Amino acid sequence: MKLNAIKFEKANGGMGRPSASKDVISGLIFGGMGLNFGSATGSISGFDSADGGSYIKKFLYPEELEDCGIVYKQYEGTALQDEECAMNALYYHVSEYFRINPNGVLYVMVKGGTTAVAATDLRVLQNYANGEVRQVGVYAAALSDVTAFQTELVALEAEHKPMSCIVTYSGKDVTLETLKNADIRAEGKCNVSVLVGCDFTPQLSGDLGDYAYYGCIGACMGAISKAAVHECIAWVQKFPLGLASPALFNGNLIRNVSNLDQELLNSNYIFVITHVGDADCYYNDSHTLDVSDSDYAYIENVRTIDKACRGVYANMLPHLAGPLQVDASTGKLAASTVAFLETEAGRALEDMEKAGELSGYKAEIDPEQNVLATSVLQIVIKQVGIGVMRTVNVKIGFATKI
């Protein structure tokens, strides 16, 4: 028998570490990993069952992983079982998300068994989160049909649930030549990006097995969620990654990839690079798969416009189907109505400008609209974004005098 005693067990996470902004709300979707859910020994618990054989849980802190039976087993010279490597991979990427952004909010979806990720899973996750996910990472065995992903994301955007999607997949059998020669950009693919950079150390290779040959999707989603919507995740001052051995996801260390090859990869992908004179590593850029001259060629452009749309929608929704006062002498919109609705439409943009996420904005309503005949109100919103210093050209030389 034990002595009588009063014991305490410190609970973690009760305060939920709430963020002041919903911009941090993220998702990770894992497919094809052969993980089991339920009450059996070695199974994952605490996830909700969802459509398509999926399981979802909202994480506010990484300590919840072990509460769900998700444990990390280190490689110590004896090869781990595939299920152990899969569990390690799940643990690793979720932990990496919170390492980069401790104040993040992460919805994790895992496909049961060996089921692959489908485009419809984006909808399942977003609906589970009540439309609040701003960015989602997809962890798939092969490069999924990103066109189908883009189609699904466009449909979600039409339902006022926009989000950006970053896809990574197994690079074990993907050669540098294949990556260099690929052309995966296309007009309109502005909500999808592909990540091919990772951390590749002998220890991680042992811990994760074949799952080491995937992009560092947890760290990437952490950086995106940590960034203000207008910020590029390649910003050196703010987004050091702290990876031990930056590489491409085929195991090719980035220090062994020539500058020319890195330039070629930069045409399509997000990966991890180093800068001379700096011991840390960083993302190369924030490319989407849209064409390079698109307004939405970078993730920060998409996140900024998505935040603006969400804000305008929230502010205008209460006025939907409301009355529109008109000038009795002209039948056109009354000046007071125009002024009021322009202010309402612009309130979210004003907040973004104050936060430094926009350089400026203007909401305009043409008072000549015949709303009595159409019941349609046309609002034109113009916004000036924030630039990103991607290249610095410095002219330097000697002079006889200044």
N, C-alpha and C positions, 0 to 999 in steps of 0.2 A: 504494500500500500504506500501511496505517496503522501508526504506531509501536506497538511492543509496550507494553501497559499492563494494569493491573488496574483494572477499573471496578466501581462499586457502584451498584445500583439499590435504593432503599429500598422495601421492601414495606410495605403498609399493611393493618392489620386482622388480622394473624396472631394477636393475642391475643384477638380476638373480642369485646372489651368486654363480658364476661358480666355479667348483672344478677343481683342476689341473689334476685330474685323472678320468677316466671313471669307475674306480672300484667301485665308490659310486652309480652308476646308478642301481636303484632297481625297483621292481614292487610289487603291492599288488592286489590280485584278491579276490573280495567279491561275494559270491553267496547266493541265497535263502533268501534275506533280505526283499523282497517286496517293494523296493524303486521305486519311479516313476521319470521319466525324461521328461522334456518338459517345456512348458511355463505356465502350470496351477499352481495355488497357491499351495505352499508346495512342488513343484517338484524341482528336482535338474537340474541345467542348466550349460552350459559351457563345457559339455563333448561331445566328438565326438562319433557318432554312429558307431559301429563296427560289425563284423560278429557274429552270434550266439546270437543275442539279447543282446549285450554287449555295454557298454558305457565306454570310456577311456579318461583320462585327464592326462597331465604331470604337476606335481606340483614341484615348486622350493622353495616354502616356505608355511608354514601352514596357513598364513593369506588368502590365496586363497580360503580356504574352505568356508568362509562366502560369498565370491564373487559368489560362485556357489550355494548359498542357503542352504549350509550344516551348520546347527547351532546346538549348544549343549544346551539342556534344562535340568536343574538339577532337580532331584527328591526332592520334598519338602513335603513329607508326603502323597501325592496323587499319586497313581500308574500312570505311564506314558503309553500312547498308544504304541502298538508294533511298529508303524512306527516311533514314537519319539525315542524309544529305539534303533531302527535300525540306525536312523540318528546319534544318540549319539555314537553308536559303530563305525560307519564310521569315524566320527570326531575324536573320541578318538584314534584310531589306527594310523591314518595319523598324528595326532599331536604328538603321542608318537614316531613315526619314526623321526620327526624333533627335538623332545626334545633330543633324544640320538645323532642324527647327524644333526646339523643345516645346514651343508653344503651338505646334501644329495640331490639327484634327484630322484623323485618318480613318476612312472607311476601307476595310480590307475585305475583298471578296476572293474566295478560293473555290475553284471548280472541283467538285467531288471526283475522286478517282483520277482517271487519265483524260477526262473530258477537256477538249481544247477551248480556248477563249473564242467567242463569236461576237460579232458586232452588236447583237442584241443585248449582250451582257452589259454594255455601256448604259443602256436604258434601265436594265434591272437595278444596277447600282445607283444610278441617279434617282430613280423613283424611290428606292429604299431610303435615300438620304433626303427625300422631299425636295429634290431639285437644288440642293445647296452645294453640291460638289463643284468646285471651280476648275480643278485639274485632276486628271486621272492617269496613272501609269499602267501599262499592260505588259505582263510578263508571260510570253508565249514561247512554245518550243520552236516555232518557225515564224518568219515574217508574215504576219497575218495580212489579209486583204485590206490594206489601209484605205482603199477606195470605199469599201463597204463601211469601214469605221467612219470615214468622212460623211457618208450619206446618213448614217445614224445620228451623227453629231449635228448635222444640218437640221434634221427632223426635231431633235431635242431643242435646238436653238429656236425653232418656230414655236415651241411650247414654252418659251421663256426659261429654259434650263441649260444655257450654254456652258460649255467647258472645253478645255484644251486636253488633248490626249497625246501622251508620249509612249511609244511602243519600243520594247526591247525583246530580243529573242536569242536563241542559242547561236553563238558564233563559232562553235567548236570546229565546224567543217567549212567555214566561210573564209576564203582567202582574201588577202589584201587586194589582189588584182580584181576580184569580183566586186569588192566594195568600191574601188576606184572607178571601175567602168560602169557602175550602175547609174541609172538616170531615173530617180523615183519621184522627182518633182512634177507637178502638174497644176495647171490653173485651178484654183478653188480649193486645193487641199490645205486650207489655212488652219484647220483645227488639229492636224496630226503632225507629229514629229517622230523621228527614229533615233534612238540612242544606241551607240555602238562602243561606248567607252566604259571601262570598268577598273577595279582594283584587282591586280592579279599577283598574289604572293603565294609562295609554296604552302603556307599554312592555310590560306583561304582555299587553295586548290584541294588540299586534303579535307578540309571541313565541308566544302560544298560539292566536291566531286565534279561531275559534268555541269552542275548548276553554277560553277564558277565562270562558265563561258556565257554569261549573260551580262548585259549592261548594268551599271550601278543605278538601277531605277529608284531605289529607296532614297539615295542621296540626291538624285536629280529632282524627285518630287519634293524633297525637303527644301532644296534651294528655291524651286519655283514658288512654293508656298511661303517661304520666308521673304521673298522679294515683293516689294510693292509692285502693283500691276504694271507700272511703267518701267521697271528696272530689268535690265538684262542679266541673266544668271552668270554671264561671263565677266561681270564686273569684278576686277581683281581685288579692290579694297574691301568689298563686302562679302564675297562668296568664295573664300578659300575652302578647298574640299577636304584636305587632310588625309588623302589616300596615300597608302604606303608605297604602292608600286603602280602608277597609272599606266594603263594599257588599252589596247583595243580588245573587244570581247572575244577575239580568237586567240588570245594569249600573247599577242605581239606587243611587247613593251613599247610605249610611245617614244622612248628615247632611241629606239631602233627604227622608227618610221621617219623617213626623210621629210624635210620641210616641204618639198614638192608634193610628196604623197599626202601630207597633211592638208595642203591647199586643195588637192583634188577631193579628199574626203569632206572637206569643209563645204563643198558644193551641195551636199545632201544631208549630212548627219550631224548629230551632237555627240561629241566625245570629249576626252580629258586630255589637256595639254599642260606643258610646263613653260615658264618664262625664264629666260636667262637671268641669273642673279637673284632668283627667288626659289626657295626650297620647297614651296608648296605647289599644288596643282589646281587647275581651274577648268571650267568648261570652255570649249572653243568659241561657242556662240549659242544662240537660242533659235536656230532655224525651225520654221515650219516647212511643210512640203509644198507650199504654194510657190509660184514662180518668183524669181528673185526681185522683180520690179513691182511686185504686188504691195499694196499698203499693209498686207497682213503676212509678210514674209518672215516675221519674227514673233515669238510667243508673246512678248510684252505688248506688241501692237494688238494682238487678239484679246489678251486679258484686259487691256484698257478699254477697248470698244465693248467687250462683254460686260464689264462693270458699269459702263455708261448706260448700256441698254437695260441692264437690270435696275439701275437707279431710276431712269426715266419711267420705266414700266411701273415700278412701285409707287412713284409719285403721281402718275396719271391714272392709275387704276381706280382710285376712289371717284374720279370724275366721269368714268365710263357710263354712258347712257344718261348723263346728267343734262340739265338745260344749257343751251347756248343763247345768251342774250344777243339780240340783233338791234341795229339802228333802225328805228321805225321808218325813217325817211328814205333809207337806201335798201333795206333788206339784207344788208351785209353785217358782218360781225361788229358788235359794239366795241369801242376802243377800250372800255374797262375790261371786257371779257378777254380781249387779245392780251392786254397787259397782265392780267391775272394768270392766264394759261401759259404764257411765255415764262413767267416767273416759276410756276409749278414745274414745267418741263425742264427748266434749267437748274432747279435746286440741287439735284444730285451732281450735276456737272460743276456747280459752284463749290460743292464740298470737295470734289476731286481736284479742282484748281487750288483750293486752299491747302490740300494735302500734298501739292507738288506733283500730282499725277497727270495733270494737263497744263499746258502753257496758257490756254484760254479757251473760251467757248462762246457761242451765241445761239440762242433759240429764237426762231422767227416764225410768226404766223401771219399769213397774208390776210388782211381784213376784207379783201374783195371776194373771199370765198363765199359761195352761195350755199351755206349750210342748211338753209330751209329746204332747198331742193334735194340735197344729197345726203344730209346727216353725216357727212364725212368731214373730219377736221384734219387738214394737212399742216404738219409742223416740220420745219426744216431746222435741223441742228447741225451746226458746224463746230468742230473742235480742233484745236491745235495741239498736237502731241508733244512729247518730250523726246529730244534727240538722244542718240547713244554714240559715244565717242569710240567708234570701232577702229579707226586708223588715225595715227598722229603723224603728220609730215613735218619734220623739223629741218629748216635750212640753217646750216652752221658753217662757218669758215672764219679765216683771219681777216683783219682789216687794219689799215694804218692808223685809223682813228675811229672813234664812235660818234 
